[in-house]
Amino acid sequence: MSDKTELDRPSWDEYFMNITNVVATRSTCLRRQIGAVIVKDQRLLSTGYNGAPSGLAHCGETGCVRAVNQVPSGERQELCRGLHAEQSAVVQAARYGVSIHGATIYSTHQPCSACTKILLNAGIKRVVYQYSYPDKLAEQLIAEAGIEYVCFG
């Protein structure tokens, strides 16, 4: 007779999405808190959240440029002092010499087209996100590249 008890463990996608949501709590964006983690072989390689570049004042101190100029969500992303979470995760991997080629990125939100292009060039092979984001170009690029794209919601 065995004393083994069945454990209720999260799947790998659940596990890393939970971590992604914790990473998002570090965001300095006044509009939306987004987190991203890059994983390969079930090992966490890099994390990122949206907000101002390292060493610069956060939007809570300077105000939100997008809000002041009434820029709608999903438009004119260049009119923001912050980086996107996916961008930050890729930059952190590069900064510390961590290869992310062939990895999976988990993000609280579906990556925009600018982030998608960066992820494709970085060699990301799988994208898992929790919340949709209205960017048809991003979806077209992912489909054309043949990358696995998973809405985990």
DSSP file with accessible surface (Angstrom, degrees, kcal/mol):
  #  RESIDUE AA STRUCTURE BP1 BP2  ACC     N-H-->O    O-->H-N    N-H-->O    O-->H-N    TCO  KAPPA ALPHA  PHI   PSI    X-CA   Y-CA   Z-CA
    1    1 A M              0   0  235      0, 0.0     2,-0.3     0, 0.0     0, 0.0   0.000 360.0 360.0 360.0 137.9    0.0    0.0    0.0
    2    2 A S        -     0   0   76      1,-0.1     0, 0.0     2,-0.1     0, 0.0  -0.730 360.0-156.9-103.6 144.1    1.3    3.4   -1.0
    3    3 A D        +     0   0  153     -2,-0.3     2,-0.1     2,-0.1    -1,-0.1   0.221  50.5 135.1 -97.0  12.0    1.1    6.6    1.1
    4    4 A K        -     0   0  188      1,-0.0     2,-0.4     2,-0.0    -2,-0.1  -0.389  40.5-157.0 -66.0 137.2    1.5    8.8   -2.1
    5    5 A T        -     0   0  118     -2,-0.1     2,-0.4     0, 0.0    -2,-0.1  -0.954  22.5-115.5-115.0 133.6   -0.9   11.7   -2.3
    6    6 A E        -     0   0  181     -2,-0.4     2,-0.3     1,-0.0    -2,-0.0  -0.538  32.7-143.6 -68.9 121.9   -1.8   13.3   -5.6
    7    7 A L        -     0   0  123     -2,-0.4     2,-1.2     1,-0.0    -1,-0.0  -0.686   8.5-133.0 -88.7 143.9   -0.5   16.8   -5.7
    8    8 A D        +     0   0  167     -2,-0.3    -1,-0.0     0, 0.0    -2,-0.0  -0.747  41.0 171.4 -95.0  85.7   -2.4   19.6   -7.4
    9    9 A R        -     0   0  183     -2,-1.2     2,-0.1     1,-0.0     6,-0.0  -0.777  32.7-115.3-100.1 143.5    0.5   21.1   -9.3
   10   10 A P        -     0   0   66      0, 0.0    -1,-0.0     0, 0.0     2,-0.0  -0.383  33.2-107.4 -70.3 153.3    0.1   23.8  -11.9
   11   11 A S     >  -     0   0   57      1,-0.1     4,-2.9    -2,-0.1     5,-0.2  -0.260  37.2-101.8 -66.4 167.4    1.0   23.1  -15.5
   12   12 A W  H  > S+     0   0  115      1,-0.2     4,-2.7     2,-0.2     5,-0.3   0.918 125.6  51.2 -60.6 -40.9    4.2   24.7  -16.8
   13   13 A D  H  > S+     0   0   31      1,-0.2     4,-2.3     2,-0.2    -1,-0.2   0.930 111.9  46.4 -63.3 -42.8    2.1   27.4  -18.6
   14   14 A E  H  > S+     0   0   83      2,-0.2     4,-2.5     1,-0.2    -2,-0.2   0.927 112.5  51.4 -61.8 -45.3    0.1   28.1  -15.4
   15   15 A Y  H  X S+     0   0  107     -4,-2.9     4,-1.8     1,-0.2    -2,-0.2   0.950 114.9  39.9 -58.0 -51.8    3.3   28.3  -13.4
   16   16 A F  H  X S+     0   0    3     -4,-2.7     4,-2.4     1,-0.2    -1,-0.2   0.846 113.2  54.6 -73.6 -29.4    5.1   30.7  -15.7
   17   17 A M  H  X S+     0   0    3     -4,-2.3     4,-2.1    -5,-0.3    -1,-0.2   0.903 106.6  52.7 -68.7 -36.8    2.0   32.8  -16.3
   18   18 A N  H  X S+     0   0   97     -4,-2.5     4,-1.6     2,-0.2    -2,-0.2   0.927 110.1  47.8 -60.6 -43.6    1.6   33.1  -12.5
   19   19 A I  H  X S+     0   0   41     -4,-1.8     4,-2.8     1,-0.2    -2,-0.2   0.919 108.1  55.9 -62.8 -41.4    5.2   34.4  -12.3
   20   20 A T  H  X S+     0   0    0     -4,-2.4     4,-2.0     1,-0.2    -1,-0.2   0.901 105.1  51.9 -58.4 -41.0    4.5   36.8  -15.2
   21   21 A N  H  X S+     0   0   52     -4,-2.1     4,-0.7     2,-0.2    -1,-0.2   0.871 109.7  49.1 -66.5 -34.7    1.6   38.3  -13.2
   22   22 A V  H >< S+     0   0   99     -4,-1.6     3,-1.2     2,-0.2     4,-0.3   0.929 108.3  53.6 -68.4 -42.3    3.9   38.9  -10.3
   23   23 A V  H >< S+     0   0   17     -4,-2.8     3,-2.1     1,-0.3     4,-0.2   0.903 100.5  62.4 -58.5 -38.4    6.5   40.5  -12.5
   24   24 A A  H >< S+     0   0    7     -4,-2.0     3,-1.9     1,-0.3    -1,-0.3   0.787  87.6  71.5 -60.1 -25.1    3.8   42.9  -13.8
   25   25 A T  T << S+     0   0  107     -3,-1.2    -1,-0.3    -4,-0.7    -2,-0.2   0.668  89.6  61.7 -68.2 -13.3    3.4   44.3  -10.2
   26   26 A R  T <  S+     0   0  160     -3,-2.1    -1,-0.3    -4,-0.3    -2,-0.2   0.517  78.9 124.1 -85.7  -5.7    6.8   46.0  -10.7
   27   27 A S    <   -     0   0   16     -3,-1.9    24,-0.2    -4,-0.2     6,-0.1  -0.181  48.2-162.4 -57.0 145.1    5.5   48.0  -13.6
   28   28 A T        +     0   0   29     22,-1.7    32,-0.4     4,-0.1    31,-0.4   0.249  51.7 119.7-110.4   9.6    5.8   51.8  -13.3
   29   29 A C        -     0   0   26     21,-0.7    21,-0.1     3,-0.2    35,-0.0  -0.560  54.3-152.5 -77.1 137.8    3.2   52.5  -16.1
   30   30 A L  S    S+     0   0   99     -2,-0.3    -1,-0.1     1,-0.1     3,-0.1   0.664  90.9  44.4 -82.3 -17.3    0.1   54.5  -14.9
   31   31 A R  S    S+     0   0  107      1,-0.3     2,-0.3     0, 0.0    -1,-0.1   0.844 122.9   1.4 -96.0 -42.3   -2.2   53.0  -17.6
   32   32 A R        -     0   0   74      2,-0.1     2,-0.6    18,-0.0    -1,-0.3  -0.962  57.6-138.2-155.5 131.3   -1.5   49.3  -17.6
   33   33 A Q        +     0   0   93     -2,-0.3     2,-0.4    -3,-0.1    -9,-0.1  -0.847  31.1 175.8 -96.8 118.7    0.7   46.9  -15.7
   34   34 A I        -     0   0   24     -2,-0.6    16,-1.6   -10,-0.2     2,-0.3  -0.970   9.0-172.5-127.2 138.0    2.3   44.3  -18.0
   35   35 A G  E     -A   49   0A   0     -2,-0.4    73,-2.4    14,-0.2    74,-0.4  -0.911   0.6-172.1-126.4 155.8    4.9   41.6  -17.2
   36   36 A A  E     -AB  48 107A   0     12,-2.5    12,-2.4    -2,-0.3     2,-0.4  -0.994   3.6-171.2-145.8 144.3    6.8   39.2  -19.4
   37   37 A V  E     -AB  47 106A   0     69,-2.4    69,-3.1    -2,-0.3     2,-0.5  -0.993  14.2-145.2-134.3 144.3    9.1   36.2  -18.7
   38   38 A I  E     -AB  46 105A   0      8,-2.8     7,-3.4    -2,-0.4     8,-1.4  -0.942  23.6-177.9-111.6 130.6   11.3   34.3  -21.1
   39   39 A V  E     -AB  44 104A   6     65,-3.1    65,-3.2    -2,-0.5     2,-0.3  -0.959  14.4-179.5-132.8 142.0   11.7   30.6  -20.5
   40   40 A K  E >  S-A   43   0A  73      3,-2.2     3,-1.3    -2,-0.4    63,-0.1  -0.985  77.1  -4.3-142.5 133.0   13.6   27.8  -22.2
   41   41 A D  T 3  S-     0   0  126     -2,-0.3     3,-0.1     1,-0.3    -1,-0.1   0.891 129.2 -58.5  53.4  43.6   13.5   24.1  -21.1
   42   42 A Q  T 3  S+     0   0   89      1,-0.2     2,-0.4    -3,-0.0    -1,-0.3   0.735 112.8 121.9  58.6  27.4   11.3   25.0  -18.1
   43   43 A R  E <   -A   40   0A 161     -3,-1.3    -3,-2.2     0, 0.0     2,-0.4  -0.976  66.1-124.1-121.8 130.1   14.0   27.5  -16.9
   44   44 A L  E     +A   39   0A  80     -2,-0.4    -5,-0.2    -5,-0.2     3,-0.1  -0.584  33.7 170.7 -73.2 121.3   13.4   31.2  -16.3
   45   45 A L  E     -     0   0A  54     -7,-3.4     2,-0.3    -2,-0.4    -6,-0.2   0.773  58.2  -4.7-101.7 -37.1   15.9   33.2  -18.4
   46   46 A S  E     -A   38   0A  11     -8,-1.4    -8,-2.8     2,-0.0    -1,-0.3  -0.993  53.2-155.7-159.3 153.0   14.7   36.8  -18.2
   47   47 A T  E     +A   37   0A  57     -2,-0.3     2,-0.3   -10,-0.2   -10,-0.2  -0.920  13.1 175.7-129.8 159.6   11.9   39.0  -16.9
   48   48 A G  E     -A   36   0A   2    -12,-2.4   -12,-2.5    -2,-0.3     2,-0.3  -0.982   9.6-170.1-159.7 151.7   10.6   42.4  -17.9
   49   49 A Y  E     -A   35   0A  73     -2,-0.3     2,-0.2   -14,-0.2   -14,-0.2  -0.944  36.0 -94.9-138.2 160.6    7.9   44.8  -17.0
   50   50 A N        +     0   0   14    -16,-1.6   -22,-1.7    -2,-0.3   -21,-0.7  -0.539  69.3  90.4 -81.9 142.9    6.7   48.0  -18.7
   51   51 A G  B    S-E   83   0B   7     32,-1.7    32,-3.0    -2,-0.2     3,-0.1  -0.918  73.8 -34.7 159.6-179.8    8.0   51.3  -17.5
   52   52 A A  S    S-     0   0   13     30,-0.3    30,-0.2    -2,-0.3     3,-0.1  -0.202  72.7 -88.8 -61.7 151.1   10.6   54.0  -17.9
   53   53 A P    >   -     0   0   45      0, 0.0     3,-2.2     0, 0.0    -1,-0.1  -0.222  61.1 -75.6 -58.5 152.9   14.2   53.0  -18.8
   54   54 A S  T 3  S+     0   0  101      1,-0.3     3,-0.1    -3,-0.1    -3,-0.0  -0.189 118.6  17.5 -51.5 133.8   16.5   52.2  -15.9
   55   55 A G  T 3  S+     0   0   87      1,-0.3    -1,-0.3    -3,-0.1     2,-0.3   0.315 101.8 107.7  86.9  -8.3   17.7   55.3  -14.1
   56   56 A L  S <  S-     0   0   91     -3,-2.2    -1,-0.3     1,-0.1    -4,-0.1  -0.686  80.4 -88.2-101.0 158.8   15.0   57.7  -15.5
   57   57 A A        -     0   0   37     -2,-0.3     2,-0.1    -3,-0.1    -1,-0.1  -0.312  45.4-119.2 -62.5 141.8   12.1   59.1  -13.6
   58   58 A H    >>  -     0   0   82      1,-0.1     3,-1.8    -6,-0.1     4,-1.8  -0.408  24.2-107.6 -78.9 161.6    9.0   57.0  -13.6
   59   59 A C  H 3> S+     0   0   10    -31,-0.4     4,-3.1     1,-0.3   -30,-0.1   0.773 118.1  66.8 -62.9 -25.8    5.7   58.2  -15.1
   60   60 A G  H 34 S+     0   0   60    -32,-0.4    -1,-0.3     1,-0.2     4,-0.1   0.785 109.4  38.5 -63.1 -25.1    4.3   58.6  -11.6
   61   61 A E  H <4 S+     0   0  140     -3,-1.8    -2,-0.2     2,-0.1    -1,-0.2   0.799 128.8  29.9 -91.5 -35.5    6.9   61.4  -11.2
   62   62 A T  H  < S-     0   0   70     -4,-1.8    -2,-0.2     1,-0.2    -3,-0.2   0.641 107.6-116.9-100.1 -19.1    6.7   62.9  -14.7
   63   63 A G     <  -     0   0   29     -4,-3.1     2,-0.7    -5,-0.3    -1,-0.2  -0.096  38.9 -67.9  92.8 159.6    3.1   62.2  -15.7
   64   64 A C     >  -     0   0   18      1,-0.2     4,-2.5    -4,-0.1     5,-0.2  -0.782  35.0-160.6 -90.8 114.5    1.9   60.1  -18.6
   65   65 A V  H  > S+     0   0   61     -2,-0.7     4,-2.0     1,-0.2    -1,-0.2   0.889  93.5  52.4 -59.2 -40.4    2.7   61.6  -21.9
   66   66 A R  H  4>S+     0   0   21      1,-0.2     5,-2.7     2,-0.2    -1,-0.2   0.905 110.1  47.1 -66.5 -40.9    0.1   59.5  -23.6
   67   67 A A  H >45S+     0   0   53      3,-0.2     3,-1.3     2,-0.2    -2,-0.2   0.930 110.8  51.6 -67.0 -44.0   -2.7   60.6  -21.2
   68   68 A V  H 3<5S+     0   0  113     -4,-2.5    -2,-0.2     1,-0.3    -1,-0.2   0.897 116.5  40.8 -59.1 -38.8   -1.8   64.3  -21.5
   69   69 A N  T 3<5S-     0   0  103     -4,-2.0    -1,-0.3    -5,-0.2    -2,-0.2   0.321 109.6-124.5 -93.3   6.5   -1.9   64.0  -25.3
   70   70 A Q  T < 5 +     0   0  169     -3,-1.3    -3,-0.2     1,-0.2    -4,-0.1   0.870  43.1 175.5  51.9  47.5   -5.1   61.8  -25.2
   71   71 A V      < -     0   0   12     -5,-2.7    -1,-0.2    -6,-0.1     3,-0.1  -0.718  28.6-124.4 -84.0 122.3   -3.5   59.0  -27.2
   72   72 A P    >   -     0   0   64      0, 0.0     3,-1.7     0, 0.0    -1,-0.1  -0.294  33.5 -89.8 -65.8 151.6   -5.8   56.0  -27.5
   73   73 A S  T 3  S+     0   0   59      1,-0.2     3,-0.1     4,-0.0     4,-0.0  -0.311 113.1  25.5 -58.2 138.8   -4.7   52.6  -26.4
   74   74 A G  T 3  S+     0   0   24      1,-0.2     2,-0.3    -3,-0.1    -1,-0.2   0.432 105.3  97.1  86.6  -0.4   -3.0   50.6  -29.2
   75   75 A E  S <  S+     0   0  103     -3,-1.7    -1,-0.2     1,-0.2     4,-0.1  -0.910  82.6   1.1-123.3 149.6   -2.0   53.7  -31.1
   76   76 A R    >   +     0   0  132     -2,-0.3     3,-2.2     1,-0.1    -1,-0.2   0.862  61.3 176.3  49.0  52.5    1.3   55.7  -31.4
   77   77 A Q  T 3  S+     0   0   43      1,-0.3     3,-0.2    -3,-0.2    -1,-0.1   0.743  71.5  71.8 -61.2 -20.8    3.3   53.6  -29.0
   78   78 A E  T 3  S+     0   0  120      1,-0.2     2,-1.3     3,-0.0    -1,-0.3   0.701  80.2  78.1 -68.7 -15.2    6.4   55.7  -29.8
   79   79 A L  S <  S+     0   0   57     -3,-2.2     2,-0.3    -4,-0.1    -1,-0.2  -0.397  80.2  87.7 -90.5  59.3    4.7   58.5  -27.8
   80   80 A C        -     0   0   49     -2,-1.3   -16,-0.1    -3,-0.2    -4,-0.0  -0.981  68.4-144.3-154.0 141.1    5.6   56.9  -24.5
   81   81 A R  S    S+     0   0   84     -2,-0.3     2,-0.2     2,-0.1    -1,-0.1   0.602  78.3  84.5 -83.7  -8.5    8.7   57.2  -22.3
   82   82 A G  S    S-     0   0   19    -30,-0.2     2,-0.3   -32,-0.0   -30,-0.3  -0.527  72.5-128.4 -96.5 159.5    8.4   53.5  -21.2
   83   83 A L  B     -E   51   0B  51    -32,-3.0   -32,-1.7    -2,-0.2     2,-0.2  -0.713  32.0-109.4 -92.4 155.9    9.5   50.3  -22.7
   84   84 A H     >  -     0   0   44     -2,-0.3     4,-2.5   -34,-0.2     5,-0.2  -0.489  28.6-113.1 -79.9 156.3    7.1   47.4  -23.2
   85   85 A A  H  > S+     0   0    1      1,-0.2     4,-2.4     2,-0.2   -49,-0.2   0.890 117.3  51.0 -58.3 -41.8    7.6   44.4  -20.9
   86   86 A E  H  > S+     0   0    8      2,-0.2     4,-2.2     1,-0.2    -1,-0.2   0.910 110.1  49.7 -64.5 -42.0    8.6   42.1  -23.8
   87   87 A Q  H  > S+     0   0   42      1,-0.2     4,-2.7     2,-0.2    -2,-0.2   0.933 110.9  50.0 -60.3 -45.6   11.2   44.7  -24.9
   88   88 A S  H  X S+     0   0   24     -4,-2.5     4,-2.6     1,-0.2    -2,-0.2   0.904 109.1  51.0 -62.6 -40.7   12.6   44.9  -21.4
   89   89 A A  H  X S+     0   0    0     -4,-2.4     4,-2.0     2,-0.2    -1,-0.2   0.919 112.5  46.3 -65.1 -40.7   12.8   41.1  -21.1
   90   90 A V  H  X S+     0   0   22     -4,-2.2     4,-2.4     2,-0.2    -2,-0.2   0.930 113.2  49.6 -66.8 -43.8   14.7   40.8  -24.4
   91   91 A V  H  X S+     0   0   75     -4,-2.7     4,-3.0     1,-0.2    -2,-0.2   0.912 109.4  51.6 -62.4 -42.6   17.1   43.7  -23.4
   92   92 A Q  H  X S+     0   0   51     -4,-2.6     4,-1.7     2,-0.2    -1,-0.2   0.909 109.5  49.9 -62.8 -40.5   17.8   42.1  -20.0
   93   93 A A  H  <>S+     0   0    2     -4,-2.0     5,-3.1     1,-0.2     4,-0.3   0.944 113.8  45.5 -62.2 -45.3   18.7   38.8  -21.6
   94   94 A A  H ><5S+     0   0   75     -4,-2.4     3,-1.3     1,-0.2    -2,-0.2   0.915 108.8  56.2 -64.1 -42.2   21.0   40.6  -24.1
   95   95 A R  H 3<5S+     0   0  157     -4,-3.0    -1,-0.2     1,-0.3    -2,-0.2   0.846 115.0  37.7 -58.6 -37.0   22.6   42.7  -21.3
   96   96 A Y  T 3<5S-     0   0  153     -4,-1.7    -1,-0.3    -3,-0.2    -2,-0.2   0.267 115.5-110.2-103.4  12.2   23.6   39.6  -19.3
   97   97 A G  T < 5 +     0   0   69     -3,-1.3     2,-0.6    -4,-0.3    -3,-0.2   0.819  62.7 152.4  69.5  35.5   24.5   37.4  -22.3
   98   98 A V      < -     0   0   52     -5,-3.1     2,-0.3    -6,-0.2    -1,-0.2  -0.866  40.7-135.4-103.0 119.2   21.6   35.0  -22.0
   99   99 A S        +     0   0   83     -2,-0.6    23,-0.0     1,-0.1    -5,-0.0  -0.550  23.1 178.4 -72.9 129.7   20.6   33.4  -25.3
  100  100 A I    >   +     0   0   11     -2,-0.3     3,-2.2    22,-0.2    -1,-0.1   0.282  32.2 135.3-113.0   9.2   16.8   33.3  -25.8
  101  101 A H  T 3  S+     0   0  111      1,-0.3    23,-0.2    23,-0.1    22,-0.2  -0.366  78.8  12.6 -59.9 127.0   16.9   31.7  -29.2
  102  102 A G  T 3  S+     0   0   32     21,-2.9    -1,-0.3     1,-0.2    22,-0.2   0.526 102.9 131.8  84.0   7.0   14.2   28.9  -29.3
  103  103 A A    <   -     0   0    1     -3,-2.2    22,-2.7    20,-0.1    23,-1.1  -0.275  55.2-120.3 -88.4 173.4   12.6   30.1  -26.1
  104  104 A T  E     -Bc  39 126A  24    -65,-3.2   -65,-3.1    21,-0.2     2,-0.5  -0.907  18.7-150.8-109.4 139.4    9.0   30.8  -25.0
  105  105 A I  E     -Bc  38 127A   0     21,-2.4    23,-2.8    -2,-0.4     2,-0.5  -0.949   4.8-160.7-111.0 133.6    7.9   34.2  -23.9
  106  106 A Y  E     +Bc  37 128A   8    -69,-3.1   -69,-2.4    -2,-0.5     2,-0.3  -0.952  16.3 176.4-106.9 132.9    5.0   34.6  -21.4
  107  107 A S  E     -Bc  36 129A   0     21,-2.5    23,-1.2    -2,-0.5   -71,-0.2  -0.994  38.8-134.3-138.9 144.1    3.3   37.9  -21.3
  108  108 A T  E    S+     0   0A   2    -73,-2.4    23,-2.0    -2,-0.3     2,-0.3   0.846  97.7  34.3 -63.0 -30.3    0.3   39.2  -19.4
  109  109 A H  E    S- c   0 131A  29    -74,-0.4    23,-0.2    21,-0.2    -1,-0.1  -0.927  99.3 -93.0-127.2 150.7   -0.9   40.9  -22.6
  110  110 A Q        -     0   0    4     21,-2.9    -2,-0.1    -2,-0.3    28,-0.0  -0.333  54.6-106.4 -57.5 129.3   -0.6   39.9  -26.3
  111  111 A P        -     0   0    0      0, 0.0    22,-0.1     0, 0.0    -1,-0.1  -0.323  30.3-123.3 -63.2 144.0    2.5   41.5  -27.7
  112  112 A C     >  -     0   0    4     -3,-0.1     4,-2.6     1,-0.1     5,-0.2  -0.214  34.0 -95.6 -74.4 175.0    2.1   44.5  -30.0
  113  113 A S  H  > S+     0   0   17      2,-0.2     4,-2.3     1,-0.2     5,-0.2   0.891 124.4  53.4 -65.6 -36.8    3.6   44.5  -33.6
  114  114 A A  H  > S+     0   0   35      1,-0.2     4,-1.6     2,-0.2    -1,-0.2   0.946 113.7  42.4 -63.4 -45.5    6.8   46.3  -32.5
  115  115 A C  H  > S+     0   0    0      1,-0.2     4,-2.9     2,-0.2    -2,-0.2   0.894 110.6  57.2 -66.9 -38.3    7.4   43.8  -29.8
  116  116 A T  H  X S+     0   0    1     -4,-2.6     4,-2.6     1,-0.2    -2,-0.2   0.922 105.2  50.5 -59.7 -43.0    6.4   40.9  -32.1
  117  117 A K  H  X S+     0   0  109     -4,-2.3     4,-2.2     1,-0.2    -1,-0.2   0.913 111.6  48.3 -62.7 -40.3    9.1   42.0  -34.6
  118  118 A I  H  X S+     0   0   63     -4,-1.6     4,-1.8     2,-0.2    -2,-0.2   0.935 111.5  49.9 -63.8 -44.6   11.7   42.0  -31.8
  119  119 A L  H  X>S+     0   0    2     -4,-2.9     5,-2.3     1,-0.2     4,-0.6   0.903 110.0  50.7 -63.1 -40.3   10.6   38.6  -30.6
  120  120 A L  H ><5S+     0   0   45     -4,-2.6     3,-1.2     1,-0.2    -1,-0.2   0.938 111.8  46.5 -63.6 -44.8   10.8   37.1  -34.0
  121  121 A N  H 3<5S+     0   0  157     -4,-2.2    -1,-0.2     1,-0.3    -2,-0.2   0.783 107.9  57.6 -69.5 -24.6   14.4   38.5  -34.6
  122  122 A A  H 3<5S-     0   0   27     -4,-1.8    -1,-0.3    -5,-0.2   -22,-0.2   0.570 118.5-111.5 -80.4 -10.1   15.4   37.2  -31.2
  123  123 A G  T <<5 +     0   0    6     -3,-1.2   -21,-2.9    -4,-0.6    -3,-0.2   0.644  54.1 167.2  90.3  16.8   14.4   33.7  -32.1
  124  124 A I      < -     0   0    3     -5,-2.3    -1,-0.2   -23,-0.2   -20,-0.2  -0.454  14.4-172.7 -63.9 134.3   11.4   33.3  -29.8
  125  125 A K        +     0   0  112    -22,-2.7    23,-1.5     1,-0.2     2,-0.3   0.534  63.6  34.8-109.0  -9.8    9.5   30.2  -30.9
  126  126 A R  E     -cd 104 148A  44    -23,-1.1   -21,-2.4    21,-0.2     2,-0.5  -0.986  58.4-163.6-149.9 136.1    6.4   30.4  -28.7
  127  127 A V  E     -cd 105 149A   2     21,-2.8    23,-3.1    -2,-0.3     2,-0.5  -0.987   8.2-177.8-123.3 123.8    4.3   33.2  -27.4
  128  128 A V  E     +cd 106 150A   0    -23,-2.8   -21,-2.5    -2,-0.5     2,-0.3  -0.990  11.1 170.5-121.9 126.9    1.8   32.7  -24.5
  129  129 A Y  E     -cd 107 151A  21     21,-2.5    23,-4.1    -2,-0.5   -21,-0.2  -0.929  29.6-152.7-136.0 160.3   -0.3   35.6  -23.3
  130  130 A Q  E    S+     0   0A  43    -23,-1.2     2,-0.4    -2,-0.3   -21,-0.2   0.839  78.9  39.4-100.0 -43.6   -3.2   36.1  -21.0
  131  131 A Y  E    S-c  109   0A 118    -23,-2.0   -21,-2.9   -24,-0.2    -1,-0.2  -0.927  80.4-118.8-117.2 139.0   -5.1   39.2  -22.3
  132  132 A S        -     0   0   86     -2,-0.4    -2,-0.0   -23,-0.2    19,-0.0  -0.282  20.9-161.5 -70.6 155.5   -5.8   40.2  -25.9
  133  133 A Y        -     0   0   23    -22,-0.1     2,-1.8     2,-0.1   -59,-0.0  -0.996  28.2-114.5-138.0 132.7   -4.4   43.4  -27.4
  134  134 A P        +     0   0  105      0, 0.0     2,-0.3     0, 0.0   -22,-0.0  -0.446  67.6 125.2 -75.8  84.6   -5.9   44.9  -30.6
  135  135 A D     >  +     0   0   21     -2,-1.8     4,-1.4     1,-0.1     3,-0.2  -0.758  30.0 178.6-143.2  93.3   -3.0   44.6  -33.1
  136  136 A K  H  > S+     0   0  142     -2,-0.3     4,-2.4     1,-0.2     5,-0.2   0.838  82.4  59.9 -65.0 -33.8   -3.8   42.7  -36.3
  137  137 A L  H  > S+     0   0   76      1,-0.2     4,-2.7     2,-0.2    -1,-0.2   0.922 102.4  52.7 -62.8 -40.8   -0.3   43.3  -37.7
  138  138 A A  H  > S+     0   0    0      1,-0.2     4,-2.3     2,-0.2    -1,-0.2   0.930 110.1  48.2 -58.5 -44.7    1.2   41.4  -34.8
  139  139 A E  H  X S+     0   0   69     -4,-1.4     4,-2.4     1,-0.2    -1,-0.2   0.899 111.4  50.3 -64.2 -39.3   -1.1   38.5  -35.4
  140  140 A Q  H  X S+     0   0  124     -4,-2.4     4,-2.6     2,-0.2    -2,-0.2   0.916 110.5  49.4 -64.6 -43.1   -0.3   38.5  -39.2
  141  141 A L  H  X S+     0   0   36     -4,-2.7     4,-2.1     2,-0.2    -2,-0.2   0.916 111.8  48.2 -63.3 -43.5    3.5   38.5  -38.4
  142  142 A I  H  X>S+     0   0    4     -4,-2.3     5,-1.7    -5,-0.2     4,-1.0   0.927 112.7  48.5 -62.1 -45.4    3.2   35.6  -36.0
  143  143 A A  H ><5S+     0   0   75     -4,-2.4     3,-0.7     1,-0.2    -2,-0.2   0.928 111.7  49.3 -62.3 -43.6    1.1   33.6  -38.5
  144  144 A E  H 3<5S+     0   0  165     -4,-2.6    -1,-0.2     1,-0.2    -2,-0.2   0.871 111.8  48.8 -64.0 -35.9    3.6   34.3  -41.3
  145  145 A A  H 3<5S-     0   0   52     -4,-2.1    -1,-0.2    -5,-0.2    -2,-0.2   0.631 107.0-127.5 -80.0 -14.0    6.5   33.2  -39.1
  146  146 A G  T <<5 +     0   0   66     -4,-1.0     2,-0.3    -3,-0.7    -3,-0.2   0.780  50.9 159.8  73.0  26.6    4.8   30.0  -38.0
  147  147 A I      < -     0   0   21     -5,-1.7     2,-0.3    -6,-0.2    -1,-0.2  -0.620  48.6-108.7 -82.9 140.9    5.3   30.8  -34.3
  148  148 A E  E     -d  126   0A 106    -23,-1.5   -21,-2.8    -2,-0.3     2,-0.5  -0.533  37.9-169.0 -68.9 130.6    3.1   29.0  -31.8
  149  149 A Y  E     -d  127   0A  58     -2,-0.3     2,-0.5   -23,-0.2   -21,-0.2  -0.977   5.0-176.4-130.3 113.1    0.7   31.7  -30.4
  150  150 A V  E     -d  128   0A  34    -23,-3.1   -21,-2.5    -2,-0.5     2,-0.7  -0.958  20.1-153.2-123.7 122.1   -1.3   30.7  -27.3
  151  151 A C  E     -d  129   0A  68     -2,-0.5     2,-0.9   -23,-0.2   -21,-0.2  -0.851  15.2-169.8 -89.0 115.4   -4.0   32.8  -25.5
  152  152 A F              0   0   58    -23,-4.1    -2,-0.0    -2,-0.7   -24,-0.0  -0.789 360.0 360.0-108.1  82.3   -3.9   31.5  -22.0
  153  153 A G              0   0  102     -2,-0.9   -22,-0.1   -22,-0.0   -23,-0.1  -0.559 360.0 360.0-126.9 360.0   -7.0   33.1  -20.5
